[in-house]
Amino acid sequence: MPKLKTHRGAAKRVKVKGSGRATHRCKDRNHILTKKSSKRKRQLRKNRFFKLADVKALGRLLVRKIRGIKAKREQNNVES
């Protein structure tokens, strides 16, 4: 069976950290920045982690196992 190939477009946009979680750039940071507040633009500079719902498809694209983060709602239900 041939080797599985990584999806190069996904690989260029995603960085997998040592913990196994994957990060991506925020949307809405490319153009039409004049109407966005400074606070909003500053918060968009940070990278975000992928949610659990997206991790399965992302793992298929990158041909490796990836951990996701739970949504805040799910985390609150687990703690209480």
N, C-alpha and C positions, 0 to 999 in steps of 0.2 A: 504494500500500500504506500502511496507517495506521502511525503511530508505535508503537513498542513501549513498553509501560508497565512501569515498575518495580514490583516487588512491595513494597508499602509496609510490610508487616510485617517483611520481611527488611531493608529499608533502615533501619528504626528500630533494629534490633538489631546492625547491622554498620557498622563504620567502615573506609573504604578509605584507607590511608596513601599518602603521596606516592610510595613505592616501588612501589605497585600491590598490596601485600599487604593482606589484609583481617583485621581483628581482631574478636573477640567476647568477651563476658563469660563468666566461668567458671560452670559449674553448681554446685549444692550450696551456694550462699551465701545463700539466701533464708530458710530456717527450719530449726528443729531444730539450732540452732548450739551448744547447751549441751554436747552430747556430742562435738563436734569440738574438737580441740586448738587452742591459740592459733596455733601454727606453721601448721597446715593452713588456718585462717581467713585468716591473713596472706598466705599464698601464693595464696589464691583471690581476693584483691583485684585482682591483676594481670589485664590482658587477655591473651588468647592469640591466636596466629595460626591461621588455618584450615589444615588439612592438604591435600595435593594431591588426595586422594580426594574432598574436598568442594568443591573450587574450581570444577569444571565446572558443577555444579548451581547453585552460588552465582552464577556469572557469568550464567547464564540468568535467574535471579531479578532480578538487579540490572541486566541488559542492558548489561554492560560486561565488559571483559577483566580478569581478576584473577590475580595470581601466588600460588602456594601455597608452603608450606615442605615439604621432604622429611622423612619420619620419621627419627628418630635412627639407626635400624638402616640405612636406605639411605645416610645420610651417612657412617656408619662404613665401609660397603663401598666407597664411592667413594674415600675417603681412603687406604685400605690397598691 
